[in-house]
Every structure is written in structure tokens, then in C-alpha cells.
Amino acid sequence: MVIHLPFHIRRDGAWLYRGTPIRRKAMLCLFASCLDRDHKGRYWLRTPTEAGVIQVDDVPFLAVELDFRGCSEKTQTLCLRTNLDEIVCVDAEHPLLCDWDRPADGATIPYIHMRTGAGGQPILARISRAVLFELAALAVPGCVEGEPCLGVWSQGIFFPLSRLPDETVDDVEESCL
């Protein structure tokens, strides 16, 4: 039997208990450390005394701050801080995920893979608008699976963010072949 706990994580990153915002950061960090995800994609709060499914509108975390070191594809490292002060660096284990393969004028929403739940489903943080603008400032042309795109480098890996505008595709397309 699945127990539903009265927790709700809104799209803006606010955690609610019985409709009331939880304001104590230490309590939020504790709950976040107990967060899990099952094979059906449901979010669970698993404490030593009880476990139950909770409601999550989008994802449980927001990436609210970007720190980067280095300035080339081999030396640049991007690290993100979440709204609950978790730090994660973008790499093969913590990739940036983005539905970048859409028209250049279409908005994409990038996420970062924080960890994998017990059911094999990812627990993600959505990249905030401010951090997305910072990533856009660092973006360079590149190729993924032969498709020209804009993306960022972190720890020697290229992470696509969006398609290139049509007027710049020809310049990059040759290097994708």
C-alpha cells in the first residue's frame, strides 16, 4: 500500500507541508537528503520512521548559482548550487539535460542530473533563468551527433543547450561532418 505524505514541492522550488511553506533551511536540507524516486517516476520521502509518496510539480530542486573555472574545453568546469545548497559539478555523472533539438527560436529548459533514485529514475534540478543566462554567455558552437548547436564545456565534455540560429549553421556545419 502506498502512503501519500502531505508534502508538495512547487515548480518554484518551495516545499510545502499541508499547504504551508517550510521555511527552516535545515529542515528542508534534511528532507531533501531523504528524497528518492522509484521506477514509476514517483518521488518518495524516506525517513527512518516513515516513507511515502510526495507531490512534485516539476523537479525537486532549482540550480540557482553557477560557478565556473577555466576557459577552454579541456579546462572549464561548471559547478551549480541548488536552492538547498547542494553543489554539483557538470560532468558525465551529472550531465546537463536539455531538449535542445528543436527550432532555434524555441525555448528549452535545461536540467542537471543530481543523482539517481533507487528505482533508476533521475532526480533533477531545473536550471533557473539567471543561471541559464550565465550558461548562454559561456555557450560556444559545437556539434552533437552531426548536428550543429550551441553548448557549454565542462570537464572535457560538450553539453548542448540549443540549436544554432539558421544564419550561423553554415559556418559550423562543415566542422560537424
MIDOSE-1310 file (N, C-alpha, C; in nm, 2 decimals, decimal comma, always signed):
residues 177
mvih	+0,08/-0,12/+0,00/+0,00/+0,00/+0,00/+0,09/+0,12/+0,00; +0,06/+0,22/-0,09/+0,14/+0,34/-0,10/+0,07/+0,45/-0,01; +0,16/+0,51/+0,08/+0,11/+0,61/+0,17/+0,15/+0,75/+0,10; +0,05/+0,84/+0,10/+0,08/+0,97/+0,04/+0,10/+1,07/+0,16
lpfh	+0,22/+1,13/+0,16/+0,25/+1,22/+0,27/+0,21/+1,36/+0,22; +0,17/+1,45/+0,32/+0,12/+1,58/+0,28/+0,23/+1,68/+0,24; +0,33/+1,64/+0,17/+0,43/+1,73/+0,12/+0,41/+1,76/-0,03; +0,44/+1,88/-0,07/+0,43/+1,93/-0,20/+0,55/+2,02/-0,24
irrd	+0,62/+1,99/-0,35/+0,73/+2,07/-0,39/+0,67/+2,14/-0,52; +0,66/+2,27/-0,51/+0,61/+2,35/-0,62/+0,72/+2,37/-0,73; +0,68/+2,42/-0,84/+0,77/+2,44/-0,95/+0,87/+2,55/-0,92; +0,84/+2,64/-0,83/+0,93/+2,75/-0,79/+1,03/+2,70/-0,69
gawl	+1,03/+2,57/-0,65/+1,12/+2,52/-0,55/+1,07/+2,53/-0,41; +0,96/+2,58/-0,38/+0,91/+2,59/-0,25/+0,85/+2,46/-0,20; +0,89/+2,42/-0,08/+0,84/+2,29/-0,02/+0,73/+2,33/+0,08; +0,62/+2,26/+0,06/+0,50/+2,28/+0,15/+0,47/+2,16/+0,23
yrgt	+0,42/+2,18/+0,35/+0,37/+2,07/+0,43/+0,23/+2,11/+0,47; +0,13/+2,03/+0,43/-0,01/+2,06/+0,45/-0,05/+2,20/+0,40; +0,02/+2,24/+0,29/-0,01/+2,37/+0,23/+0,06/+2,49/+0,28; +0,14/+2,46/+0,38/+0,22/+2,57/+0,45/+0,37/+2,56/+0,41
pirr	+0,43/+2,67/+0,36/+0,57/+2,67/+0,33/+0,66/+2,63/+0,45; +0,76/+2,54/+0,42/+0,86/+2,51/+0,52/+0,97/+2,61/+0,50; +1,00/+2,68/+0,61/+1,09/+2,79/+0,60/+1,23/+2,76/+0,66; +1,24/+2,66/+0,74/+1,36/+2,63/+0,81/+1,45/+2,55/+0,71
kaml	+1,56/+2,62/+0,67/+1,66/+2,56/+0,57/+1,71/+2,43/+0,62; +1,74/+2,41/+0,75/+1,80/+2,29/+0,80/+1,70/+2,17/+0,78; +1,57/+2,20/+0,80/+1,47/+2,10/+0,78/+1,45/+2,06/+0,64; +1,46/+2,16/+0,55/+1,45/+2,14/+0,40/+1,57/+2,05/+0,36
clfa	+1,68/+2,08/+0,40/+1,80/+2,01/+0,36/+1,79/+1,86/+0,41; +1,74/+1,84/+0,53/+1,72/+1,71/+0,58/+1,62/+1,63/+0,50; +1,51/+1,69/+0,47/+1,41/+1,63/+0,38/+1,47/+1,60/+0,24; +1,54/+1,69/+0,19/+1,60/+1,67/+0,05/+1,69/+1,55/+0,05
scld	+1,76/+1,53/+0,16/+1,86/+1,42/+0,17/+1,78/+1,29/+0,18; +1,66/+1,29/+0,21/+1,57/+1,17/+0,22/+1,49/+1,14/+0,10; +1,51/+1,23/+0,00/+1,42/+1,22/-0,12/+1,47/+1,11/-0,21; +1,38/+1,03/-0,27/+1,41/+0,92/-0,35/+1,31/+0,92/-0,47
rdhk	+1,34/+0,84/-0,57/+1,25/+0,83/-0,68/+1,24/+0,68/-0,72; +1,12/+0,63/-0,75/+1,10/+0,49/-0,78/+1,10/+0,47/-0,93; +1,08/+0,35/-0,97/+1,09/+0,31/-1,12/+0,97/+0,37/-1,19; +0,86/+0,41/-1,13/+0,75/+0,47/-1,19/+0,76/+0,62/-1,20
gryw	+0,87/+0,68/-1,15/+0,89/+0,82/-1,15/+0,83/+0,90/-1,03; +0,77/+0,83/-0,94/+0,72/+0,89/-0,82/+0,83/+0,93/-0,73; +0,81/+1,04/-0,66/+0,90/+1,09/-0,56/+0,86/+1,04/-0,42; +0,95/+0,99/-0,35/+0,93/+0,94/-0,21/+1,01/+1,02/-0,11
lrtp	+0,96/+1,03/+0,00/+1,03/+1,09/+0,12/+1,05/+0,97/+0,21; +1,17/+0,92/+0,23/+1,20/+0,81/+0,31/+1,28/+0,85/+0,43; +1,22/+0,86/+0,54/+1,28/+0,89/+0,67/+1,30/+0,76/+0,75; +1,38/+0,76/+0,86/+1,39/+0,64/+0,94/+1,26/+0,59/+1,00
teag	+1,16/+0,68/+1,01/+1,03/+0,64/+1,08/+0,92/+0,62/+0,98; +0,92/+0,68/+0,86/+0,81/+0,65/+0,77/+0,86/+0,68/+0,62; +0,78/+0,63/+0,53/+0,81/+0,66/+0,39/+0,68/+0,67/+0,32; +0,67/+0,77/+0,22/+0,55/+0,79/+0,15/+0,58/+0,87/+0,02
viqv	+0,49/+0,87/-0,07/+0,49/+0,94/-0,19/+0,46/+1,09/-0,16; +0,53/+1,18/-0,23/+0,50/+1,32/-0,22/+0,48/+1,38/-0,36; +0,41/+1,49/-0,36/+0,38/+1,56/-0,49/+0,49/+1,66/-0,53; +0,54/+1,64/-0,65/+0,64/+1,73/-0,70/+0,59/+1,78/-0,84
ddvp	+0,57/+1,91/-0,85/+0,52/+1,97/-0,97/+0,61/+1,95/-1,10; +0,74/+1,97/-1,08/+0,83/+1,96/-1,19/+0,95/+1,87/-1,14; +1,04/+1,93/-1,08/+1,15/+1,86/-1,02/+1,17/+1,92/-0,88; +1,24/+1,85/-0,79/+1,25/+1,89/-0,65/+1,35/+2,00/-0,63
flav	+1,44/+2,03/-0,72/+1,55/+2,13/-0,69/+1,56/+2,23/-0,80; +1,61/+2,35/-0,77/+1,65/+2,45/-0,87/+1,80/+2,48/-0,86; +1,86/+2,49/-0,97/+2,00/+2,53/-0,98/+2,00/+2,69/-0,98; +2,05/+2,75/-0,88/+2,03/+2,90/-0,86/+2,16/+2,97/-0,87
eldf	+2,27/+2,91/-0,88/+2,40/+2,98/-0,89/+2,50/+2,89/-0,97; +2,58/+2,96/-1,05/+2,68/+2,90/-1,14/+2,82/+2,95/-1,10; +2,91/+2,86/-1,08/+3,05/+2,90/-1,06/+3,13/+2,82/-1,17; +3,22/+2,89/-1,23/+3,30/+2,82/-1,34/+3,44/+2,86/-1,32
rgcs	+3,53/+2,76/-1,36/+3,67/+2,78/-1,36/+3,73/+2,73/-1,49; +3,83/+2,80/-1,54/+3,89/+2,76/-1,66/+3,82/+2,83/-1,78; +3,88/+2,82/-1,90/+3,82/+2,89/-2,01/+3,83/+2,82/-2,14; +3,86/+2,69/-2,14/+3,87/+2,62/-2,26/+3,80/+2,49/-2,25
ektq	+3,78/+2,42/-2,36/+3,70/+2,30/-2,35/+3,77/+2,19/-2,26; +3,90/+2,20/-2,25/+3,97/+2,10/-2,16/+3,98/+2,14/-2,02; +3,98/+2,27/-1,99/+4,00/+2,32/-1,85/+3,87/+2,37/-1,78; +3,77/+2,40/-1,86/+3,65/+2,46/-1,79/+3,57/+2,36/-1,71
tlcl	+3,53/+2,40/-1,59/+3,45/+2,32/-1,51/+3,33/+2,41/-1,46; +3,21/+2,36/-1,48/+3,09/+2,43/-1,43/+3,04/+2,36/-1,31; +3,02/+2,44/-1,20/+2,96/+2,39/-1,08/+2,83/+2,47/-1,05; +2,73/+2,40/-1,01/+2,60/+2,46/-0,98/+2,56/+2,44/-0,83
rtnl	+2,50/+2,54/-0,77/+2,45/+2,53/-0,64/+2,30/+2,53/-0,65; +2,23/+2,44/-0,57/+2,09/+2,44/-0,57/+2,03/+2,53/-0,47; +1,90/+2,55/-0,47/+1,82/+2,62/-0,38/+1,84/+2,57/-0,23; +1,88/+2,44/-0,22/+1,90/+2,38/-0,09/+2,05/+2,36/-0,07
deiv	+2,14/+2,44/-0,13/+2,28/+2,44/-0,11/+2,36/+2,32/-0,14; +2,30/+2,23/-0,23/+2,38/+2,12/-0,28/+2,46/+2,17/-0,39; +2,59/+2,13/-0,40/+2,68/+2,17/-0,50/+2,71/+2,04/-0,59; +2,69/+2,06/-0,72/+2,72/+1,96/-0,82/+2,79/+2,02/-0,94
cvda	+2,90/+1,95/-0,98/+2,97/+1,99/-1,10/+2,92/+1,91/-1,22; +2,91/+1,98/-1,33/+2,86/+1,92/-1,46/+2,97/+1,83/-1,51; +2,94/+1,70/-1,53/+3,03/+1,61/-1,58/+2,95/+1,49/-1,63; +3,02/+1,38/-1,67/+2,95/+1,26/-1,72/+2,85/+1,20/-1,63
ehpl	+2,87/+1,21/-1,50/+2,78/+1,15/-1,40/+2,67/+1,25/-1,36; +2,69/+1,38/-1,39/+2,59/+1,48/-1,36/+2,58/+1,57/-1,48; +2,52/+1,51/-1,59/+2,51/+1,59/-1,71/+2,40/+1,70/-1,71; +2,42/+1,80/-1,80/+2,32/+1,89/-1,83/+2,23/+1,82/-1,93
lcdw	+2,10/+1,83/-1,90/+2,00/+1,76/-1,99/+1,91/+1,87/-2,05; +1,90/+1,87/-2,18/+1,82/+1,98/-2,24/+1,76/+1,92/-2,37; +1,64/+1,95/-2,40/+1,57/+1,92/-2,52/+1,61/+2,02/-2,63; +1,74/+2,02/-2,66/+1,80/+2,12/-2,75/+1,76/+2,11/-2,89
drpa	+1,72/+1,99/-2,94/+1,70/+1,96/-3,08/+1,56/+2,01/-3,12; +1,54/+2,14/-3,11/+1,41/+2,20/-3,16/+1,45/+2,33/-3,23; +1,36/+2,39/-3,29/+1,39/+2,52/-3,36/+1,46/+2,62/-3,27; +1,56/+2,69/-3,33/+1,64/+2,78/-3,26/+1,56/+2,89/-3,18
dgat	+1,44/+2,92/-3,23/+1,36/+3,02/-3,16/+1,27/+2,96/-3,05; +1,28/+2,82/-3,03/+1,20/+2,76/-2,93/+1,28/+2,76/-2,80; +1,21/+2,78/-2,69/+1,27/+2,79/-2,56/+1,30/+2,64/-2,51; +1,41/+2,63/-2,45/+1,45/+2,50/-2,39/+1,46/+2,52/-2,24
ipyi	+1,44/+2,42/-2,17/+1,46/+2,42/-2,02/+1,56/+2,32/-1,99; +1,68/+2,36/-1,95/+1,78/+2,26/-1,91/+1,77/+2,22/-1,76; +1,81/+2,10/-1,74/+1,81/+2,04/-1,61/+1,95/+1,98/-1,58; +1,99/+1,96/-1,46/+2,11/+1,89/-1,43/+2,07/+1,76/-1,35
hmrt	+2,14/+1,65/-1,38/+2,11/+1,53/-1,31/+2,19/+1,53/-1,18; +2,11/+1,53/-1,07/+2,17/+1,54/-0,93/+2,22/+1,40/-0,89; +2,13/+1,31/-0,89/+2,16/+1,17/-0,85/+2,05/+1,08/-0,91; +2,07/+0,95/-0,90/+1,97/+0,85/-0,95/+1,90/+0,80/-0,83
gagg	+1,77/+0,79/-0,84/+1,69/+0,73/-0,73/+1,70/+0,58/-0,73; +1,65/+0,52/-0,62/+1,66/+0,37/-0,61/+1,59/+0,30/-0,72; +1,49/+0,36/-0,78/+1,42/+0,29/-0,90/+1,48/+0,32/-1,03; +1,60/+0,38/-1,03/+1,67/+0,41/-1,15/+1,63/+0,53/-1,22
qpil	+1,54/+0,61/-1,17/+1,49/+0,73/-1,23/+1,58/+0,85/-1,18; +1,61/+0,95/-1,26/+1,69/+1,06/-1,22/+1,62/+1,15/-1,13; +1,69/+1,21/-1,04/+1,65/+1,32/-0,95/+1,72/+1,44/-1,01; +1,64/+1,54/-1,06/+1,70/+1,65/-1,13/+1,68/+1,78/-1,06
aris	+1,76/+1,88/-1,10/+1,74/+2,02/-1,07/+1,72/+2,10/-1,19; +1,62/+2,19/-1,20/+1,59/+2,27/-1,31/+1,69/+2,39/-1,31; +1,74/+2,43/-1,42/+1,83/+2,54/-1,42/+1,75/+2,67/-1,42; +1,77/+2,76/-1,32/+1,70/+2,88/-1,31/+1,73/+2,97/-1,43
ravl	+1,64/+3,07/-1,45/+1,66/+3,16/-1,57/+1,79/+3,24/-1,55; +1,82/+3,28/-1,43/+1,95/+3,36/-1,42/+2,07/+3,27/-1,45; +2,07/+3,15/-1,41/+2,18/+3,06/-1,44/+2,18/+3,02/-1,59; +2,06/+3,01/-1,65/+2,06/+2,98/-1,79/+2,12/+3,10/-1,87
fela	+2,10/+3,22/-1,83/+2,16/+3,34/-1,90/+2,31/+3,33/-1,88; +2,36/+3,29/-1,77/+2,51/+3,27/-1,75/+2,56/+3,16/-1,84; +2,49/+3,05/-1,85/+2,53/+2,95/-1,94/+2,53/+2,99/-2,08; +2,43/+3,07/-2,12/+2,42/+3,12/-2,26/+2,54/+3,21/-2,29
alav	+2,59/+3,29/-2,19/+2,71/+3,37/-2,21/+2,83/+3,29/-2,23; +2,84/+3,17/-2,18/+2,95/+3,08/-2,19/+2,94/+2,99/-2,31; +2,82/+2,98/-2,38/+2,80/+2,89/-2,49/+2,88/+2,92/-2,61; +2,92/+2,81/-2,67/+3,00/+2,81/-2,79/+2,94/+2,72/-2,90
pgcv	+2,97/+2,74/-3,03/+2,92/+2,65/-3,13/+2,99/+2,51/-3,11; +2,91/+2,41/-3,14/+2,97/+2,27/-3,14/+2,88/+2,18/-3,22; +2,90/+2,05/-3,21/+2,82/+1,95/-3,28/+2,79/+1,84/-3,19; +2,67/+1,79/-3,20/+2,63/+1,67/-3,13/+2,56/+1,58/-3,23
egep	+2,61/+1,46/-3,25/+2,56/+1,36/-3,34/+2,54/+1,42/-3,48; +2,64/+1,50/-3,52/+2,65/+1,56/-3,65/+2,56/+1,69/-3,67; +2,49/+1,73/-3,56/+2,40/+1,84/-3,57/+2,47/+1,97/-3,50; +2,48/+2,08/-3,57/+2,54/+2,20/-3,52/+2,45/+2,25/-3,41
clgv	+2,51/+2,30/-3,30/+2,43/+2,35/-3,19/+2,52/+2,44/-3,10; +2,46/+2,51/-3,01/+2,53/+2,59/-2,91/+2,53/+2,51/-2,78; +2,64/+2,51/-2,71/+2,65/+2,44/-2,58/+2,77/+2,49/-2,50; +2,79/+2,42/-2,39/+2,89/+2,46/-2,29/+2,98/+2,34/-2,27
wsqg	+3,10/+2,37/-2,23/+3,20/+2,26/-2,20/+3,22/+2,26/-2,05; +3,23/+2,13/-1,99/+3,26/+2,11/-1,85/+3,33/+1,98/-1,84; +3,45/+1,99/-1,78/+3,53/+1,87/-1,76/+3,55/+1,79/-1,88; +3,58/+1,86/-1,99/+3,61/+1,80/-2,12/+3,50/+1,74/-2,20
iffp	+3,37/+1,77/-2,16/+3,25/+1,72/-2,22/+3,17/+1,83/-2,27; +3,12/+1,82/-2,39/+3,03/+1,93/-2,45/+2,89/+1,89/-2,42; +2,81/+1,99/-2,37/+2,67/+1,97/-2,33/+2,59/+2,07/-2,42; +2,51/+2,02/-2,51/+2,43/+2,11/-2,60/+2,32/+2,18/-2,52
lsrl	+2,29/+2,30/-2,56/+2,18/+2,38/-2,50/+2,07/+2,42/-2,60; +2,11/+2,45/-2,72/+2,01/+2,48/-2,82/+2,07/+2,47/-2,96; +1,98/+2,47/-3,06/+2,02/+2,47/-3,20/+2,08/+2,60/-3,23; +2,16/+2,61/-3,33/+2,21/+2,73/-3,38/+2,11/+2,81/-3,46
pdet	+2,11/+2,94/-3,46/+2,02/+3,01/-3,55/+2,06/+2,98/-3,69; +1,96/+2,98/-3,78/+1,98/+2,94/-3,92/+2,10/+3,01/-3,99; +2,11/+3,14/-3,96/+2,22/+3,22/-4,03/+2,36/+3,18/-3,99; +2,38/+3,11/-3,88/+2,51/+3,07/-3,84/+2,54/+2,92/-3,86
vddv	+2,44/+2,84/-3,90/+2,45/+2,70/-3,92/+2,56/+2,66/-4,02; +2,56/+2,73/-4,13/+2,65/+2,70/-4,24/+2,80/+2,71/-4,20; +2,83/+2,81/-4,11/+2,97/+2,82/-4,06/+3,01/+2,70/-3,98; +2,92/+2,64/-3,90/+2,96/+2,54/-3,81/+2,94/+2,40/-3,87
eesc	+2,84/+2,39/-3,97/+2,80/+2,26/-4,03/+2,92/+2,19/-4,09; +3,02/+2,26/-4,15/+3,13/+2,20/-4,21/+3,22/+2,12/-4,10; +3,23/+2,18/-3,98/+3,30/+2,11/-3,88/+3,23/+1,99/-3,82; +3,10/+1,98/-3,84/+3,02/+1,87/-3,79/+3,04/+1,74/-3,88
l	+3,08/+1,76/-4,00/+3,09/+1,65/-4,09/+3,21/+1,56/-4,06
